[in-house]
Amino acid sequence: MTRIASQDAEREAARTVAYLMAAAARTAPKGRGVDAIRTMVVEGEDVEALARAMEDAAPGRPDIVENAYRRDARNVRSSACVVLIGVNGAPKKPEKPFDCGACGFRTCAALASARAKRVAGSDYAGPVCTFTAIDLGVALSSAAKVASDHNVDNRMMYTLGVGACKLKWMDADIVIGIPLSITGKSIYFDR
C-alpha cells in the first residue's frame, strides 16, 4: 500500500489544477479565431524569483501600491505554484482588418505601425489590440473557474504579471499571474 502525505497530495493537486488552468486558457474563446494567449506554470525556486521581481517593481510607487506589491509577493511565496497568462497585443488578421478603432488608432495598420515604436509604461508596453486584451480577460476567467471548480484558492494578480514581465519569461505584452494555494484558509483574501 502506498501512503501519500496530505502535503504531497495537495502540492500535486495544485500542479494538476495549474495544468488544467493552462488548458482552459488555451481553449477559451478567442476574438476572430486567432489565438495570441501565452501560458506558463511556475513552481519551486522560480516562484521565489517572481516574488523578488514583484518587490523590485514596488519602489517609487505610491505607498498604497508599493505595499500591495510587497503583500502580493508574500502571498506568492506562500503559494504552491503560479499560473501566468499573457497575450501578445498585435492586431488580429491584419490582412482582413476590422479597423474598429477601440485601441485608439483609426486602423489596424496604424496600430501595427505604432507597435513598431512601442511606448513603455511603468509596467507594460503598448499599444495593444483591444481584441487581444479581451481575449486575455476571457482566458483568465476560464482559468480561474477551473481553480474554483477544483476548490483551489487563487487570485488574479496584476502585480504578479508585472514581475513576470520584468523577468521576460514569456513572449507577451501583458501578463497576469494567478497563484494557487491549498490551505485550510485562503491566503489571498484574508490578508
MONOR-V85913 format. One record per helix or strand of 3 or more residues. SS is the DSSP state (helix for helix, strand for strand). FROM is the first residue (numbers start at 1). TO is the last residue. If there is no record, write none. Layout:
SS:FROM:TO
SS:FROM:TO
This chain:
helix:6:27
helix:31:33
strand:37:42
helix:45:58
helix:63:77
strand:81:87
helix:94:96
helix:108:116
helix:130:149
strand:153:157
helix:158:167
strand:174:181
